[in-house]
Amino acid sequence: MAAAEDEIDFKISPDDQDEHSFVSIWNIASATCDGQLVETRALASKLLNFLCKRDCDFVVCSSANIEYLDEKFESDNKILYDWKPESEHVDIIAQHAEVPGKAFMSFLKTHKFNPETKYNPRRADRVEWFNERWCIG
């Protein structure tokens, strides 16, 4: 059987990237999973957990979107705590978290992302990652 990381051929649609090559984690997962919602959500969940666990520092979010996510967290903290593959909270976070395409692909390779591994950062780490490591841009 082939290694798990060989099985995922990540795709980024040129239409999903902005002029600076930033793309949402959700759009990467969606393009990779051919738009299949269940598979997209599951992959986005794994990517969010992996990026948090590996303390990725180049996730970008607009100030308006950060404010929106902060408000969502204040009303329901599951937005940062529930990133299970079946959780709709994944959709919200992954749709607002943008990454530079090439750097993201390099990060996955360098840090050996494996879709078969369960990455499960602690709640405190998720909050710290979101509050301290995400860039506003």
N, C-alpha and C positions, 0 to 999 in steps of 0.2 A: 504494500500500500504506500502511496506517495505521502510525503510529509505534509502535514496540515497546511503549513504556510504556502505550499506549492499549489494548493487547491483554490485559493482566493486570488483572483485576478482583479485587483482594484482598478476601478474606472473613475475617471473624472470627466464629465461632459464639459466641453469648452463653453457651452451655453450657460453652465452653472457658475462659472468663474467670473469674478468682477475684473475690472481693468488692472488690478494688482495681483491677479491669479489667486485670490482668496475664494474659498468655497466652503459651504457649510458641511459639517460632518454628516448631516442627514442626506445631503445631495450626493456625497461620495458613497454612502451606504446604499442609497436608492439606485444610483447608476450601476453600482457593482452587483446589485441584486435584481437588476432589470425591472425596477419599480414595484416589486412584490412587497406589499406592506409588512407582512409578518416577518419575512426574511430581512427586510430593511431595518425594521425595529430591532430585531435580534442582533444584527451586525452593529448598528449604531450603539446599542447597549454595550457590547463588548468593546467597541472603540472608546467610548466615554470612560468606562472603567479602566481600560488599559492606559489611556492618556493621563488619567488622574493618578493611577498607581505609579506611573513612571514620571510623574510631576512635569508633564509637558508644559513649557512656558510660552508657547506661541499661539495659543487660542485667543482669538480676537472677537469682540462683540461691540456693537455700537453702544453709545451711552444710553440711547433710548431703550435698546433691547436689554441692557444690563439693569436698568431701572425696572423694566417690565419683569425680568426674572427675579429681582430682589422682592418686588411686590408679591409675585407668585409664591416665593419662599416664605414670606411673612404670613400669607394666608394659608399655606399648606406646605410644610417643610418636606413633604415627600418628593417635591420637585428635585431636591438634591439627594434624598435618601433612597428613593426607589428607582433604581436603574436596571430592574430585571428585564429580560428580553421581551416580556409581554406587557410591560408598563408603558402607558401613554405619556408618562413623565419624560421618558427617553425622547419622544418626538419633540417635545417643547425645548428641552436643553439642546439636543442635536441640531435642531433647526436654527438656533440662535448662535451656536458655537461655530465660528469660521476659522479656517486654517489655510496657510499658504500651501497649495497643492503639492509642489515638489518637496518642500521641507517636510510635509506630513508623510509622504511616501518614504522619504529617507529615514524619518524618525521610526516608522513602523519596522523598517528593515534593520536599522541599527539596534533597536531595542528588542528585536526578535518577537514581534507580535505573532501570536499563535491563536487562531480562532477557537481551538479546542481547549485552551487554558481558561480557567475561570479566574478573572481578575476581580477582586472584591475589596476596594479601598474602604477604610473605616469612615464612618460618618464625619468625624472631625476632619479627616483628610480631604473629603469631598468639599466641605465648606471652606477650608483653607485654600484648596486649589482654586475654587471658584472666586473667592474673595481676594486672594493674594497673587495668583499666577495668571489669571485671564487679563488680557490687555484690552483697554478701551480704545476703540479706534473708529 
